[in-house]
């Protein structure tokens, strides 16, 4: 790697390249990237937040698209309904044993392993930069505040 300062344009381009590669690897194990994202969410979210609507909010997607993803994961035996929560309207979703087995082979693990070489301050700088970039996409292009 080069120790020369990187332009923000070059950094944005690298982030785009990484996003494309992660997306392309998301077609592993007969799943689509959105299905992998849903499985990851259900693995890490607290039980009261494991609903299709919470998943849609987390992903910033329309609830109809997320509902289709959830139905597909249920039909593949990777997710199951675990009863209603709240006022009885939202269905709690849980991973099945098969869902946990598939997640053990998550293609994102390779990226996590590669990042293990970063020291804590490098990780924190990377987190800050990525969070700023995510906020910029949420704010419809508004300049992020440092």
Protein Blocks (a to p, Z undefined) as FASTA:
>chain_A
ZZbdcdfklmmmmmmmmmmmmmmmmmgghiafklmmmmmmmmmpcfklmcfklmmmmnop
afklmmmmmmmmmmnopaccebjehjolaccddddfklmmmmmmomklmmmmmmmmpcfk
lmmmmmmmmmmmmmmmmnnopacdZZ
